[in-house]
Amino acid sequence: MTINNDEHKSSEKLRKLAIEKASMTALPQKALSANETVDLLHELRVRQIELEMQNEELKLSQRELELSKQKYFKLYDIAPVGYFSINGSGFVVEANLKACELFGLGRTYLKGQLFSSFIFKDDIDIYYLSVKNLSKTGDSQACELRFIRRNGTILWVLLDISSTQDAGGVISYLIAVSDITERKKFESELAQIRENYEIFFNSINDLLFVLDQNGNILHINNAVSAQLGYLEEELVGKSVLVVHPPERREEAGRIVSEMLAGTAEFCPVPIITKSGRQIPVETRVTPGFWDGKSVIFGVSKDMSEIKKSEEKFSKAFHINSSACGFSDLATGQYIEVNEAFCSLLGFEINEVIGKNAVELGILLPSTLKDLDLKIGNSEKIVNLETELKAKNGDIRHVLLSADNVYIQERKCRFTVVDDITEQERANEKLRKSEERYRIISNQLGERVKELSCLYAVSAIIELPDIPLDEILQKIADSIPTGYQYPDSTCSRITIDGKEYKTDNFKKTNWKQSSNIMEGKIKIGSVDVFYLNEKHFLNEEQDLLRAITQRLGLTVKNKKAEGELIGSNRRQELVNTAGLVGIWNLDLVNNKLSWNDQMFAIYGITRDQFSSVYEAWVSVLHPEDTERGEKEIQMAISGEQEFDTEFRVIWPDGTIHHIKASAQVVRDAAGKPLEMIGTNYDITYQKNSE
């Protein structure tokens, strides 16, 4: 519709101009003939038709031009790149939609704005330099700079600047603007990654080389410069073989080829520093890419410290007093053992290497069971007490520890064995000795209870001004304290038809009895019962017999009390007759120890006692000395128990009869250490007999 209206207006304008021009032209004065008129009309008609055809062509061209203009405008406006038309003064004349979008501004606002006002201040010089170069060369210019958007954010763009000049010589600029913010962000991240990579690359202590396909050095890390003393520019472009000793470069090159072919794992050829010092290394190579090119990466690990550690470990391994061995974890076959291993189990090293413990026959079924129970889900064993079988069949008691280790790429089992055979034997002796000591201690404890009971009986008897009935009841109550199971023991004393019983007295099937005699006449009895099934000891029968003897004397003494008022000395003897003495003889240091009762029994004071074995021998009756010493020695040698009677002579010359018993205490090896025993005075019993 717009095109038709324009055509109509154009026709009217042309007709008006034609009329004006025709009025200015004079018509011919001569009249035309009919034929001439007809010819003229025909010519006019043809001319009219020709003009009409030309007009139609012009209209068609005008339409196509208008459509092309609209199409160009649409392409310009919706292009994915921002376009600005800038006049010679730098102001925006036109901007497409993408340009408006990039700046976040409307087209109306952009028009008439100074283009450079949108540029980040630090980048304005870049823009003006590009415009200057364009004016100077006439060639399009491209530059990267930052725009500030309406919301204050920074926009990285690529400007492509070109210029045009109209017929009047007026210059204008067409600027294409491409958003490169994401590209810049990616480039920044890529640069950071590269920087991080370089930092990481140079932080590695191993020597890193980047080589081209010919083995020439392209790049090295800082460790190469630090350890070898070369600057990077001294090595780049040179063959990597220059860092190996000259005499071994051919070998190094061959091994590198083998590694690339997959037939070798590493190269052991050392690296040489700029000063000529050789560094033991393990070098490994692998193909890769560097800056888009196929390269070879080389990594050389300094083995100096590892070599030192290996030497130290090897020395510790071989001089270790414990049996040590390395075995392959998968097969159990021994890789290496030390001398202590061979010494413990009786093998030569060449008999062990390449075989496992089962093949050598050193593992007993019980050991295999111990290992299964100990390991479970754990790889580590610590101080497993078990047994191993030596080559000659001897069984060795050992403490076994083991754990998994890696020797380079190989997973192995490291085992340490400590021989505790002799220790076990000593422990067994110690256990037996401790058991004997426990038995002796228990027996001694029982003897002490028995002697304490006798002492209590004697103490009751010696209480002044107490009737016989009360004495007998107190003694009946005291008797159970001398037995193994006091709480399960009851007693009864019967004299002249009268009974004196404990509160818990009860007759049972478990009974022990002894008669009370006055001379050869029975005057009563003492009965002891266990309330539940128990077994009496022979020593308990001896205790009961001693109590009845004392009771017989007591009854006799009480009956004759009026007749026995005599000398104070005799009364003193009576008072001390029941005292129990306890002694200890240190066989190692020959030291004899007595309690207070012993001094009373022997009639001496502590000041008169020299605390040695000979002090005791010196007071024995001459007729009993040899026998007494012999019985002591037989007890020490273990030939018989020490349970005897002997006589001693007091300083005042009086003779006293002593009942003695003792136990010998020995160490784990059976060596006698000490004797612990008791003495009590039985002079009254002997005199009564």
TORKE-844190 format. One line per field, with one value per residue (C-alpha): residue number from 1; residue in three letters; x, y, z. Coordinates in steps of 0.1 Angstrom, whole numbers, plus 5000, padded with zeros to 4 digits. Layout:
pos = NUM ...
code = Ala ...
east = X ...
north = Y ...
up = Z ...
//
This chain:
pos = 1 2 3 4 5 6 7 8 9 10 11 12 13 14 15 16 17 18 19 20 21 22 23 24 25 26 27 28 29 30 31 32 33 34 35 36 37 38 39 40 41 42 43 44 45 46 47 48 49 50 51 52 53 54 55 56 57 58 59 60 61 62 63 64 65 66 67 68 69 70 71 72 73 74 75 76 77 78 79 80 81 82 83 84 85 86 87 88 89 90 91 92 93 94 95 96 97 98 99 100 101 102 103 104 105 106 107 108 109 110 111 112 113 114 115 116 117 118 119 120 121 122 123 124 125 126 127 128 129 130 131 132 133 134 135 136 137 138 139 140 141 142 143 144 145 146 147 148 149 150 151 152 153 154 155 156 157 158 159 160 161 162 163 164 165 166 167 168 169 170 171 172 173 174 175 176 177 178 179 180 181 182 183 184 185 186 187 188 189 190 191 192 193 194 195 196 197 198 199 200 201 202 203 204 205 206 207 208 209 210 211 212 213 214 215 216 217 218 219 220 221 222 223 224 225 226 227 228 229 230 231 232 233 234 235 236 237 238 239 240 241 242 243 244 245 246 247 248 249 250 251 252 253 254 255 256 257 258 259 260 261 262 263 264 265 266 267 268 269 270 271 272 273 274 275 276 277 278 279 280 281 282 283 284 285 286 287 288 289 290 291 292 293 294 295 296 297 298 299 300 301 302 303 304 305 306 307 308 309 310 311 312 313 314 315 316 317 318 319 320 321 322 323 324 325 326 327 328 329 330 331 332 333 334 335 336 337 338 339 340 341 342 343 344 345 346 347 348 349 350 351 352 353 354 355 356 357 358 359 360 361 362 363 364 365 366 367 368 369 370 371 372 373 374 375 376 377 378 379 380 381 382 383 384 385 386 387 388 389 390 391 392 393 394 395 396 397 398 399 400 401 402 403 404 405 406 407 408 409 410 411 412 413 414 415 416 417 418 419 420 421 422 423 424 425 426 427 428 429 430 431 432 433 434 435 436 437 438 439 440 441 442 443 444 445 446 447 448 449 450 451 452 453 454 455 456 457 458 459 460 461 462 463 464 465 466 467 468 469 470 471 472 473 474 475 476 477 478 479 480 481 482 483 484 485 486 487 488 489 490 491 492 493 494 495 496 497 498 499 500 501 502 503 504 505 506 507 508 509 510 511 512 513 514 515 516 517 518 519 520 521 522 523 524 525 526 527 528 529 530 531 532 533 534 535 536 537 538 539 540 541 542 543 544 545 546 547 548 549 550 551 552 553 554 555 556 557 558 559 560 561 562 563 564 565 566 567 568 569 570 571 572 573 574 575 576 577 578 579 580 581 582 583 584 585 586 587 588 589 590 591 592 593 594 595 596 597 598 599 600 601 602 603 604 605 606 607 608 609 610 611 612 613 614 615 616 617 618 619 620 621 622 623 624 625 626 627 628 629 630 631 632 633 634 635 636 637 638 639 640 641 642 643 644 645 646 647 648 649 650 651 652 653 654 655 656 657 658 659 660 661 662 663 664 665 666 667 668 669 670 671 672 673 674 675 676 677 678 679 680 681 682 683 684 685 686 687 688 689
code = Met Thr Ile Asn Asn Asp Glu His Lys Ser Ser Glu Lys Leu Arg Lys Leu Ala Ile Glu Lys Ala Ser Met Thr Ala Leu Pro Gln Lys Ala Leu Ser Ala Asn Glu Thr Val Asp Leu Leu His Glu Leu Arg Val Arg Gln Ile Glu Leu Glu Met Gln Asn Glu Glu Leu Lys Leu Ser Gln Arg Glu Leu Glu Leu Ser Lys Gln Lys Tyr Phe Lys Leu Tyr Asp Ile Ala Pro Val Gly Tyr Phe Ser Ile Asn Gly Ser Gly Phe Val Val Glu Ala Asn Leu Lys Ala Cys Glu Leu Phe Gly Leu Gly Arg Thr Tyr Leu Lys Gly Gln Leu Phe Ser Ser Phe Ile Phe Lys Asp Asp Ile Asp Ile Tyr Tyr Leu Ser Val Lys Asn Leu Ser Lys Thr Gly Asp Ser Gln Ala Cys Glu Leu Arg Phe Ile Arg Arg Asn Gly Thr Ile Leu Trp Val Leu Leu Asp Ile Ser Ser Thr Gln Asp Ala Gly Gly Val Ile Ser Tyr Leu Ile Ala Val Ser Asp Ile Thr Glu Arg Lys Lys Phe Glu Ser Glu Leu Ala Gln Ile Arg Glu Asn Tyr Glu Ile Phe Phe Asn Ser Ile Asn Asp Leu Leu Phe Val Leu Asp Gln Asn Gly Asn Ile Leu His Ile Asn Asn Ala Val Ser Ala Gln Leu Gly Tyr Leu Glu Glu Glu Leu Val Gly Lys Ser Val Leu Val Val His Pro Pro Glu Arg Arg Glu Glu Ala Gly Arg Ile Val Ser Glu Met Leu Ala Gly Thr Ala Glu Phe Cys Pro Val Pro Ile Ile Thr Lys Ser Gly Arg Gln Ile Pro Val Glu Thr Arg Val Thr Pro Gly Phe Trp Asp Gly Lys Ser Val Ile Phe Gly Val Ser Lys Asp Met Ser Glu Ile Lys Lys Ser Glu Glu Lys Phe Ser Lys Ala Phe His Ile Asn Ser Ser Ala Cys Gly Phe Ser Asp Leu Ala Thr Gly Gln Tyr Ile Glu Val Asn Glu Ala Phe Cys Ser Leu Leu Gly Phe Glu Ile Asn Glu Val Ile Gly Lys Asn Ala Val Glu Leu Gly Ile Leu Leu Pro Ser Thr Leu Lys Asp Leu Asp Leu Lys Ile Gly Asn Ser Glu Lys Ile Val Asn Leu Glu Thr Glu Leu Lys Ala Lys Asn Gly Asp Ile Arg His Val Leu Leu Ser Ala Asp Asn Val Tyr Ile Gln Glu Arg Lys Cys Arg Phe Thr Val Val Asp Asp Ile Thr Glu Gln Glu Arg Ala Asn Glu Lys Leu Arg Lys Ser Glu Glu Arg Tyr Arg Ile Ile Ser Asn Gln Leu Gly Glu Arg Val Lys Glu Leu Ser Cys Leu Tyr Ala Val Ser Ala Ile Ile Glu Leu Pro Asp Ile Pro Leu Asp Glu Ile Leu Gln Lys Ile Ala Asp Ser Ile Pro Thr Gly Tyr Gln Tyr Pro Asp Ser Thr Cys Ser Arg Ile Thr Ile Asp Gly Lys Glu Tyr Lys Thr Asp Asn Phe Lys Lys Thr Asn Trp Lys Gln Ser Ser Asn Ile Met Glu Gly Lys Ile Lys Ile Gly Ser Val Asp Val Phe Tyr Leu Asn Glu Lys His Phe Leu Asn Glu Glu Gln Asp Leu Leu Arg Ala Ile Thr Gln Arg Leu Gly Leu Thr Val Lys Asn Lys Lys Ala Glu Gly Glu Leu Ile Gly Ser Asn Arg Arg Gln Glu Leu Val Asn Thr Ala Gly Leu Val Gly Ile Trp Asn Leu Asp Leu Val Asn Asn Lys Leu Ser Trp Asn Asp Gln Met Phe Ala Ile Tyr Gly Ile Thr Arg Asp Gln Phe Ser Ser Val Tyr Glu Ala Trp Val Ser Val Leu His Pro Glu Asp Thr Glu Arg Gly Glu Lys Glu Ile Gln Met Ala Ile Ser Gly Glu Gln Glu Phe Asp Thr Glu Phe Arg Val Ile Trp Pro Asp Gly Thr Ile His His Ile Lys Ala Ser Ala Gln Val Val Arg Asp Ala Ala Gly Lys Pro Leu Glu Met Ile Gly Thr Asn Tyr Asp Ile Thr Tyr Gln Lys Asn Ser Glu
east = 5000 5028 5045 5013 5007 5043 5038 5006 5023 5052 5030 5011 5043 5057 5025 5026 5062 5054 5025 5047 5074 5049 5034 5069 5072 5057 5034 5040 5022 5017 4986 4992 4977 4955 4982 5007 4983 4977 5014 5020 4992 5007 5042 5027 5009 5041 5060 5032 5034 5072 5070 5044 5066 5096 5075 5064 5101 5109 5081 5093 5128 5116 5096 5126 5148 5123 5120 5158 5160 5135 5152 5186 5171 5156 5189 5208 5183 5181 5217 5234 5261 5256 5260 5265 5266 5288 5292 5326 5322 5318 5281 5257 5235 5220 5221 5205 5185 5215 5235 5206 5204 5242 5240 5206 5194 5167 5174 5161 5184 5214 5210 5229 5251 5289 5300 5332 5311 5302 5338 5355 5379 5410 5403 5394 5429 5426 5395 5410 5442 5421 5402 5435 5450 5418 5420 5457 5455 5419 5419 5394 5406 5397 5403 5391 5380 5354 5321 5301 5265 5237 5235 5272 5284 5315 5310 5340 5335 5353 5350 5354 5356 5353 5347 5327 5327 5297 5299 5303 5334 5316 5332 5311 5320 5303 5312 5304 5303 5306 5301 5333 5326 5323 5354 5373 5360 5371 5405 5409 5400 5423 5451 5444 5444 5477 5492 5479 5494 5528 5527 5519 5544 5571 5562 5570 5603 5608 5627 5601 5610 5588 5604 5596 5594 5631 5639 5648 5639 5609 5603 5615 5603 5621 5634 5656 5672 5676 5691 5711 5723 5711 5690 5660 5674 5706 5687 5657 5663 5690 5687 5677 5706 5729 5718 5731 5768 5785 5795 5759 5739 5736 5723 5698 5685 5680 5661 5639 5630 5622 5600 5580 5577 5564 5592 5609 5593 5620 5655 5681 5708 5718 5715 5746 5746 5762 5791 5795 5779 5758 5724 5708 5673 5645 5632 5599 5584 5550 5536 5512 5503 5518 5505 5486 5516 5526 5554 5571 5569 5598 5598 5631 5628 5658 5666 5694 5675 5657 5690 5703 5671 5674 5710 5701 5671 5693 5718 5691 5674 5705 5720 5686 5686 5650 5643 5630 5617 5600 5577 5555 5520 5503 5525 5540 5574 5603 5622 5647 5655 5682 5708 5687 5659 5683 5698 5665 5650 5683 5680 5706 5694 5694 5670 5645 5645 5617 5598 5569 5565 5543 5568 5596 5574 5579 5541 5524 5486 5482 5501 5479 5449 5464 5471 5436 5420 5444 5443 5405 5398 5431 5464 5484 5496 5514 5531 5511 5524 5526 5550 5573 5590 5627 5644 5656 5621 5626 5596 5603 5580 5579 5562 5552 5544 5536 5523 5518 5544 5552 5586 5583 5552 5553 5530 5549 5545 5571 5574 5594 5598 5613 5623 5609 5616 5639 5617 5588 5608 5618 5581 5570 5595 5584 5548 5556 5577 5548 5524 5548 5551 5513 5509 5536 5521 5486 5501 5520 5489 5471 5500 5498 5461 5468 5495 5474 5447 5472 5484 5448 5442 5473 5464 5429 5445 5468 5441 5441 5412 5390 5370 5376 5341 5347 5382 5367 5339 5363 5385 5356 5347 5383 5389 5372 5396 5424 5406 5405 5368 5361 5326 5317 5332 5317 5333 5324 5344 5332 5348 5334 5300 5297 5296 5310 5298 5300 5267 5264 5272 5257 5266 5274 5291 5323 5339 5374 5379 5407 5406 5415 5439 5451 5481 5468 5432 5406 5388 5370 5371 5371 5349 5351 5325 5323 5288 5290 5311 5348 5380 5401 5438 5463 5477 5442 5443 5477 5462 5433 5457 5478 5447 5436 5471 5470 5435 5446 5474 5452 5426 5453 5469 5436 5429 5464 5464 5467 5496 5515 5520 5558 5586 5580 5604 5583 5552 5570 5578 5542 5531 5555 5550 5523 5539 5543 5575 5579 5613 5627 5661 5675 5696 5712 5725 5726 5703 5680 5649 5628 5595 5592 5578 5610 5631 5607 5609 5648 5651 5672 5668 5673 5706 5719 5709 5733 5707 5727 5721 5750 5732 5705 5729 5748 5718 5709 5714 5748 5730 5705 5730 5741 5706 5691 5716 5712 5674 5678 5701 5678 5649 5670 5680 5644 5649 5623 5601 5614 5591 5610 5615 5647 5661 5676 5696 5686 5713 5703 5711 5675 5666 5635 5618 5608 5584 5595 5583 5592 5588 5616 5608 5626 5630 5619 5650 5644 5671 5663 5659 5646 5630 5599 5590 5575 5586 5566 5575 5563 5583 5552 5539 5573 5575 5540 5550
north = 5000 5024 5017 5023 5057 5067 5058 5078 5109 5105 5103 5134 5152 5141 5152 5186 5190 5178 5203 5231 5220 5216 5251 5264 5247 5263 5241 5239 5266 5245 5224 5188 5165 5137 5112 5132 5135 5098 5091 5116 5101 5067 5079 5095 5063 5043 5068 5067 5030 5030 5055 5035 5004 5023 5037 5001 4991 5020 5012 4976 4986 5011 4983 4959 4987 4994 4957 4953 4984 4969 4935 4952 4971 4940 4921 4951 4954 4918 4909 4889 4915 4950 4977 5014 5042 5070 5104 5120 5137 5104 5106 5077 5081 5047 5015 4981 4960 4939 4971 4983 4949 4949 4983 4978 5011 5020 5031 5066 5071 5058 5081 5113 5098 5101 5066 5068 5077 5040 5028 5019 5047 5026 5014 5047 5051 5017 5030 5063 5046 5022 5052 5070 5040 5037 5073 5068 5036 5033 4997 4983 4981 4956 4960 4944 4967 4970 4988 4999 4989 5009 4987 4992 4958 4954 4940 4928 4934 4931 4962 4960 4996 5007 5041 5055 5088 5103 5123 5155 5140 5136 5107 5083 5051 5017 4998 4961 4951 4915 4904 4884 4885 4846 4842 4865 4847 4814 4828 4841 4807 4790 4814 4806 4768 4773 4792 4766 4739 4757 4761 4725 4714 4734 4723 4687 4676 4649 4660 4666 4668 4676 4661 4663 4630 4632 4634 4670 4691 4714 4723 4715 4721 4741 4709 4702 4736 4734 4699 4698 4735 4743 4772 4762 4780 4759 4727 4736 4723 4698 4660 4648 4624 4653 4650 4614 4604 4604 4567 4556 4578 4550 4527 4554 4559 4522 4518 4548 4532 4500 4519 4535 4500 4487 4462 4481 4498 4523 4535 4532 4552 4581 4618 4640 4676 4705 4702 4665 4649 4618 4614 4579 4581 4560 4575 4567 4580 4582 4597 4627 4661 4695 4727 4705 4685 4649 4648 4625 4632 4621 4618 4611 4603 4611 4578 4591 4590 4558 4542 4553 4540 4507 4503 4511 4487 4460 4463 4462 4433 4411 4419 4416 4390 4382 4359 4380 4372 4386 4365 4370 4376 4357 4326 4327 4320 4335 4363 4370 4359 4369 4347 4346 4329 4302 4298 4295 4269 4252 4259 4272 4304 4286 4260 4287 4312 4303 4280 4288 4279 4249 4235 4240 4222 4249 4255 4230 4225 4243 4273 4274 4274 4302 4323 4318 4329 4358 4372 4372 4402 4420 4418 4426 4402 4414 4390 4359 4332 4300 4272 4265 4233 4234 4214 4188 4185 4206 4226 4263 4285 4319 4353 4360 4394 4401 4428 4434 4457 4468 4463 4485 4472 4438 4431 4411 4397 4408 4384 4388 4358 4360 4327 4323 4286 4291 4317 4293 4266 4291 4302 4266 4261 4293 4282 4249 4267 4292 4263 4246 4279 4283 4249 4256 4289 4273 4246 4272 4292 4262 4255 4291 4287 4255 4271 4302 4280 4262 4296 4307 4275 4281 4318 4307 4281 4307 4333 4339 4332 4316 4285 4253 4253 4287 4276 4245 4265 4291 4264 4246 4280 4284 4250 4257 4286 4261 4242 4247 4258 4276 4287 4251 4236 4229 4213 4196 4189 4162 4158 4138 4135 4173 4188 4221 4229 4257 4274 4258 4223 4195 4159 4149 4121 4141 4137 4139 4129 4126 4114 4136 4116 4121 4099 4066 4072 4086 4115 4128 4136 4164 4159 4181 4179 4195 4207 4197 4172 4181 4162 4165 4170 4148 4180 4188 4155 4164 4198 4180 4156 4185 4203 4172 4168 4204 4198 4167 4187 4216 4194 4177 4211 4226 4196 4198 4236 4238 4213 4231 4264 4265 4285 4315 4300 4269 4291 4312 4280 4270 4304 4302 4266 4272 4301 4296 4309 4316 4318 4325 4313 4332 4305 4329 4354 4330 4353 4339 4359 4352 4366 4375 4341 4324 4343 4333 4296 4297 4317 4345 4382 4399 4413 4377 4366 4370 4363 4336 4298 4290 4309 4282 4253 4266 4262 4226 4198 4181 4148 4164 4187 4163 4150 4185 4198 4167 4171 4208 4198 4170 4194 4219 4192 4181 4146 4150 4175 4193 4180 4171 4174 4184 4197 4231 4243 4276 4300 4290 4253 4240 4217 4223 4201 4219 4207 4222 4221 4242 4245 4253 4281 4276 4297 4287 4266 4247 4265 4268 4304 4303 4282 4293 4274 4273 4262 4256 4243 4208 4204 4198 4171 4153 4156 4142 4112
up = 5000 5008 4974 4954 4971 4964 4927 4925 4939 4916 4885 4894 4899 4865 4847 4862 4851 4816 4812 4823 4798 4769 4774 4769 4735 4703 4682 4644 4623 4592 4590 4587 4560 4570 4563 4583 4611 4611 4610 4638 4659 4653 4663 4694 4703 4699 4720 4746 4748 4750 4778 4796 4793 4806 4834 4844 4844 4866 4890 4892 4899 4925 4942 4942 4956 4984 4992 4993 5015 5039 5038 5045 5074 5089 5086 5101 5129 5139 5133 5162 5163 5175 5149 5155 5128 5141 5126 5122 5156 5173 5181 5175 5144 5143 5164 5158 5183 5194 5202 5223 5240 5248 5265 5280 5265 5240 5204 5211 5240 5222 5192 5197 5225 5223 5216 5237 5267 5271 5271 5304 5312 5312 5277 5259 5246 5229 5210 5199 5188 5166 5151 5144 5127 5106 5095 5087 5068 5057 5067 5091 5127 5154 5191 5224 5253 5280 5280 5311 5308 5322 5353 5360 5349 5327 5292 5272 5235 5202 5180 5142 5130 5093 5077 5047 5029 5010 4977 4998 5015 5049 5069 5090 5109 5111 5142 5147 5184 5194 5231 5241 5279 5281 5260 5282 5313 5297 5288 5324 5338 5313 5323 5360 5352 5334 5363 5388 5366 5364 5402 5407 5380 5398 5433 5426 5440 5413 5382 5353 5317 5286 5255 5218 5198 5192 5229 5229 5260 5256 5292 5327 5362 5389 5406 5375 5378 5416 5417 5385 5385 5349 5338 5317 5286 5289 5285 5262 5227 5238 5240 5274 5273 5282 5318 5319 5324 5289 5293 5300 5275 5250 5277 5289 5253 5248 5281 5273 5239 5258 5283 5254 5239 5272 5277 5306 5337 5346 5338 5366 5349 5372 5363 5364 5377 5359 5385 5376 5407 5400 5415 5417 5401 5388 5355 5340 5307 5292 5260 5261 5247 5255 5238 5213 5203 5209 5235 5260 5297 5318 5356 5374 5411 5433 5451 5473 5506 5496 5489 5523 5540 5521 5532 5568 5567 5551 5579 5605 5588 5586 5620 5638 5666 5657 5628 5599 5565 5534 5514 5484 5496 5467 5468 5503 5488 5507 5489 5517 5552 5577 5595 5627 5607 5595 5629 5647 5623 5611 5574 5549 5530 5497 5512 5521 5492 5467 5491 5514 5551 5544 5519 5545 5571 5598 5604 5627 5624 5657 5643 5611 5634 5655 5624 5610 5644 5649 5614 5608 5586 5597 5578 5609 5636 5668 5692 5685 5708 5688 5678 5648 5638 5631 5603 5629 5643 5674 5684 5691 5711 5695 5694 5658 5643 5606 5583 5546 5529 5494 5478 5448 5430 5448 5477 5503 5539 5565 5594 5626 5650 5685 5701 5736 5741 5770 5784 5783 5800 5827 5830 5834 5861 5877 5875 5892 5918 5924 5927 5953 5970 5970 5985 6011 6019 6023 6044 6065 6068 6081 6105 6117 6123 6142 6163 6169 6181 6205 6216 6222 6242 6262 6268 6281 6304 6318 6325 6363 6386 6360 6370 6351 6336 6320 6307 6291 6274 6260 6247 6230 6213 6202 6187 6153 6146 6141 6113 6075 6075 6108 6098 6090 6122 6156 6187 6220 6252 6275 6310 6338 6320 6315 6280 6268 6232 6205 6198 6163 6176 6156 6152 6116 6097 6094 6128 6145 6182 6207 6244 6274 6296 6331 6332 6317 6327 6303 6319 6288 6251 6225 6194 6163 6135 6100 6094 6057 6038 6043 6047 6078 6076 6095 6109 6123 6142 6156 6167 6184 6201 6214 6227 6246 6260 6273 6286 6305 6321 6328 6345 6365 6374 6384 6406 6422 6422 6459 6459 6431 6448 6446 6433 6410 6385 6380 6376 6350 6331 6332 6319 6289 6281 6255 6236 6198 6182 6144 6127 6093 6080 6050 6033 6009 6035 6065 6085 6112 6123 6154 6167 6204 6214 6202 6227 6255 6244 6243 6276 6261 6252 6217 6229 6235 6199 6170 6142 6124 6120 6143 6172 6171 6168 6198 6222 6211 6236 6227 6222 6197 6178 6151 6145 6144 6119 6097 6096 6086 6057 6046 6045 6025 6000 5997 6011 6038 6055 6086 6115 6146 6184 6201 6234 6241 6271 6287 6300 6335 6327 6325 6297 6276 6249 6216 6189 6155 6119 6088 6050 6025 5999 5965 5933 5897 5893 5926 5945 5982 5993 6029 6056 6075 6106 6141 6176 6207 6241 6249 6281 6302 6278 6280 6317 6320 6299
//
